[in-house]
Every structure is written in structure tokens, then in C-alpha cells.
Amino acid sequence: MNNSVLYNDWRQMYFLLVPYVFLVQFALCALFRVIRRNWLRIGLITAVCVSLLFQAGWIVKNHPFEHQYFNCFAAPYSAEFDRDTTRTSFYAALKYILAHAEEKTIVFDSSYGDFVIVQFDILLLTPEEQARIRFEPGGMYEYENYRFYNGNSIAHDGYEPWYTISVDGCPITCVLRNSTRTAD
């Protein structure tokens, strides 16, 4: 019971969303009862619809990286929060490496924490892409998804940022490359 994962990574929002929607609906209905002028009602409906369209546009633009939910007020503090906790951006980072790596064989570091997720993402690749990938301790590439990590600058022993996936200017995943390791 003490190690329950039910409420980590903002999952409590799944349960709070329904009461929140009812609360907003109640508030809007109460507001409509108070507003007597037709043009104010139409203005309120228009404002709600426009804000929903902007939100839908943001979601479409940032899909599949929708795990970064910082509005304009919270964005300056985004470096203090976990980002992409479900690691959906790892697949996009993997595809970037396959497209831009000069090495014939891509060697991933098998000794870091998120290595298991990389192995799952590799199963989504074609057999030809999978044939290019190898795993070794101290390999040439690894990822950082800013989980359990505060700040925006990444520093790992021997690894330097090579490619960063960002949402609204906030990095959510960084591909790190060990430039001292020679390509095979």
C-alpha cells in the first residue's frame, strides 16, 4: 500500500477530471443564469469555444508529446517538474538517431536507468533498423527524459547533448552522445 503507483505522475487527474468538469459546467450554468443580455451570452460562448480550439490546436501540434502541460503561467517553472514521465518521446529520439547517426552500427549504453524503455522502443522498428542497433555498457548513445531531474542542462559522465526534443521551448528528451567513443 505504501508503494502505490496510483497517484504518481499526475494520475490523480484521471479521477479529478470528472468532478472538475461538473464544477465548470455548474459555474457556466450559474453564469448564464446571471447574465441577462444576449450579446454577453454570445460573447461568453464564443470565448469558451475559441479557448477550446486553441487548446485542441496545441494538443494536435504537440502530439505525441502531450505529456508537457505547462500554460503560460507555469512555463517559467517547467524546469522544476518531471517531463514526459511515460517516455513517449523516446521513440522519436530513436528515429532521429537512426536517421542522423553516421555510424553503421548504433551502440546504446546498456548501463543507464532508462535502457529498458529503449529496448521496448526498438521492438517497434523494422528488422533493418533493428539490425543497426547494439547494446553495450558505456555505449555511444543514451537518453535523458528529465524524469527525477530538475533543470534544463544535462550532464552525464562523458556524454554531451546531441539532439533535444522540446515542447514550447522546454526540453522533454535529450539524446546524449559520447564523443570519445569511436564508431564501429
C-alpha positions as CSV (number, residue, x, y, z in Angstrom):
1,M,0.0,0.0,0.0
2,N,2.9,2.4,0.8
3,N,4.3,1.9,-2.7
4,S,1.1,2.5,-4.6
5,V,1.7,4.0,-8.1
6,L,-1.9,5.1,-8.4
7,Y,-1.2,8.7,-7.6
8,N,2.2,9.3,-9.1
9,D,2.9,11.2,-12.3
10,W,-0.3,13.2,-12.1
11,R,-2.6,10.2,-12.5
12,Q,-4.8,11.6,-9.8
13,M,-6.1,13.9,-12.6
14,Y,-7.9,11.0,-14.1
15,F,-10.1,10.9,-11.0
16,L,-10.3,14.7,-10.5
17,L,-11.2,15.4,-14.1
18,V,-14.8,14.3,-13.8
19,P,-15.6,16.5,-10.7
20,Y,-13.7,19.3,-12.3
21,V,-15.8,19.1,-15.5
22,F,-19.0,19.1,-13.4
23,L,-17.8,22.1,-11.4
24,V,-17.0,24.0,-14.6
25,Q,-20.4,23.1,-16.1
26,F,-22.1,24.2,-12.9
27,A,-20.2,27.5,-12.9
28,L,-21.0,28.2,-16.5
29,C,-24.7,27.4,-16.0
30,A,-24.8,29.7,-13.0
31,L,-23.1,32.4,-15.0
32,F,-25.6,32.1,-17.8
33,R,-28.5,32.4,-15.3
34,V,-27.0,35.7,-14.0
35,I,-26.2,37.2,-17.5
36,R,-29.4,38.6,-19.0
37,R,-28.0,40.3,-22.1
38,N,-27.9,38.2,-25.2
39,W,-24.7,39.7,-26.6
40,L,-22.8,38.8,-23.3
41,R,-24.0,35.2,-23.5
42,I,-22.9,35.0,-27.1
43,G,-19.5,36.6,-26.2
44,L,-19.1,34.0,-23.4
45,I,-19.9,31.1,-25.7
46,T,-17.5,32.5,-28.3
47,A,-14.7,32.9,-25.7
48,V,-15.2,29.3,-24.5
49,C,-15.2,27.9,-28.0
50,V,-12.2,29.9,-29.1
51,S,-10.2,28.8,-26.0
52,L,-11.2,25.1,-26.7
53,L,-10.0,25.5,-30.3
54,F,-6.6,26.9,-29.2
55,Q,-6.2,24.1,-26.7
56,A,-7.1,21.5,-29.4
57,G,-4.6,23.1,-31.8
58,W,-1.9,22.9,-29.1
59,I,-2.6,19.2,-28.5
60,V,-2.5,18.4,-32.2
61,K,0.7,20.4,-32.7
62,N,2.5,18.7,-29.8
63,H,1.2,15.2,-30.3
64,P,2.6,12.6,-29.4
65,F,4.4,14.7,-26.8
66,E,1.3,15.8,-24.9
67,H,2.8,15.0,-21.6
68,Q,4.1,18.5,-21.3
69,Y,1.2,20.6,-19.9
70,F,2.6,24.0,-18.9
71,N,0.4,27.0,-19.6
72,C,1.9,30.5,-20.0
73,F,1.9,31.0,-16.2
74,A,3.6,27.7,-15.3
75,A,6.1,27.6,-18.2
76,P,8.8,29.6,-16.4
77,Y,8.8,26.9,-13.7
78,S,8.8,23.9,-16.0
79,A,12.5,23.1,-15.3
80,E,11.4,22.1,-11.7
81,F,9.0,19.4,-12.9
82,D,9.2,15.9,-14.4
83,R,8.7,15.8,-18.1
84,D,7.4,13.1,-20.3
85,T,7.2,10.6,-17.5
86,T,5.7,7.9,-19.8
87,R,8.7,8.4,-22.1
88,T,6.7,8.6,-25.3
89,S,9.3,10.9,-26.8
90,F,12.0,8.1,-26.7
91,Y,10.7,6.6,-29.9
92,A,11.0,9.9,-31.8
93,A,14.5,10.3,-30.4
94,L,15.4,6.8,-31.5
95,K,14.1,7.5,-35.1
96,Y,16.2,10.7,-35.1
97,I,19.3,8.7,-34.2
98,L,18.6,6.2,-36.9
99,A,18.2,9.0,-39.5
100,H,21.2,11.1,-38.5
101,A,23.8,8.9,-37.0
102,E,26.8,8.4,-39.2
103,E,27.7,5.1,-37.7
104,K,26.7,1.9,-39.5
105,T,26.1,0.2,-36.1
106,I,24.5,2.3,-33.4
107,V,25.6,1.4,-29.9
108,F,23.4,2.3,-26.9
109,D,24.6,2.4,-23.4
110,S,23.1,-0.5,-21.6
111,S,24.1,0.6,-18.1
112,Y,21.8,3.5,-17.5
113,G,18.3,3.6,-16.0
114,D,16.1,4.1,-19.0
115,F,17.7,1.4,-21.0
116,V,14.7,-0.9,-20.6
117,I,12.4,1.6,-22.3
118,V,14.9,1.9,-25.3
119,Q,14.6,-1.9,-25.7
120,F,10.8,-1.7,-25.9
121,D,11.0,1.1,-28.5
122,I,13.4,-1.0,-30.6
123,L,10.7,-3.6,-31.0
124,L,8.6,-1.0,-32.9
125,L,11.4,-0.7,-35.6
126,T,11.7,-2.5,-38.8
127,P,14.1,-5.5,-38.9
128,E,16.6,-3.5,-41.0
129,E,16.6,-0.7,-38.3
130,Q,16.9,-3.2,-35.5
131,A,19.9,-4.7,-37.2
132,R,21.8,-1.4,-36.9
133,I,21.4,-1.3,-33.1
134,R,23.6,-2.9,-30.5
135,F,23.8,-2.6,-26.7
136,E,26.9,-2.3,-24.5
137,P,27.9,-0.7,-21.2
138,G,29.3,2.7,-22.0
139,G,27.8,2.7,-25.5
140,M,27.8,5.8,-27.7
141,Y,24.2,7.0,-27.1
142,E,21.8,7.3,-24.2
143,Y,18.7,9.4,-23.4
144,E,17.6,11.7,-20.7
145,N,13.9,12.4,-20.3
146,Y,14.2,14.9,-17.4
147,R,12.4,12.5,-15.0
148,F,13.6,12.9,-11.5
149,Y,15.8,15.7,-12.8
150,N,15.5,19.4,-12.2
151,G,16.9,21.9,-14.7
152,N,17.3,22.1,-18.4
153,S,21.0,21.4,-18.9
154,I,22.1,17.8,-18.9
155,A,25.5,16.5,-17.9
156,H,26.4,12.8,-17.8
157,D,29.9,11.4,-17.5
158,G,31.4,11.5,-21.0
159,Y,28.1,12.3,-22.7
160,E,27.1,15.5,-24.3
161,P,23.7,16.7,-25.6
162,W,23.4,15.8,-29.3
163,Y,19.6,16.3,-30.0
164,T,16.8,17.6,-27.9
165,I,13.0,17.2,-28.3
166,S,11.2,20.3,-26.9
167,V,7.7,21.4,-26.4
168,D,7.1,25.1,-26.3
169,G,10.8,25.7,-25.8
170,C,11.0,23.3,-22.8
171,P,13.2,20.2,-23.3
172,I,11.4,16.9,-22.7
173,T,14.0,14.4,-24.0
174,C,17.7,14.8,-24.8
175,V,19.8,12.3,-26.8
176,L,23.3,12.2,-25.4
177,R,26.3,11.2,-27.3
178,N,29.7,10.0,-26.1
179,S,32.0,11.7,-28.5
180,T,35.1,9.9,-27.0
181,R,33.8,6.5,-28.1
182,T,34.9,5.6,-31.6
183,A,32.2,4.5,-34.0
184,D,32.3,0.9,-35.1
